[in-house]
C-alpha cells in the first residue's frame, strides 16, 4: 500500500471521529439546556410540602406543616405552621427566585443565596434549604412532595 492511500484512510477516519465528537457535544449541550429549562417549569404551579430533612422529621424542629409555592413571575412564598412549644404560631415569607442549571438563586426576605435543586417526579430536594435551618442557623438538606 502506498503512503497516499494510507494518508487518505487516516483523514477519512479523522473526519468520522470529528463528526461523532460533534454529535456528542451537540447532544450533551441540548440535554443540559433541556434540564435547565425543565426545573423551573416543574416548580411552577405546584405547592410543595416539606416531608423530610437531613436531621429527620420536620416535627423535630417544631414544624407541623411547611409549604412552598413558586410563581411564573419569579416570586415565591412559603408558610410554616409550628407545633410543640410554638403551637399555634405561623411563619410566612416571600422572595424572588431563578434557576440556572440545577442551582436555585433566591431571596427570602432580607436574605439571599443559592441552593442545589433536584426534581424527580413528585419529589423536590434542596441542598441546603433556602429557609429551613436546624436550630435556626445550621443549613440542612430537605425533601418535599407535591401537595395534592
ABEGO torsion letter per residue (X at the ends): XBAAAAAAAAAAAAAAAAAAAAAAAAAAAAAAAAAAAAAAAAABGBBBBBABBAAEBAAAAGBABBBBBBBAAGBBBBBBBBBEAABGBBBBBBBBBBBBEABBBBBBEABBEBBBBBBBEABBBBOBBAABBBGGABBBBBBBBBBX
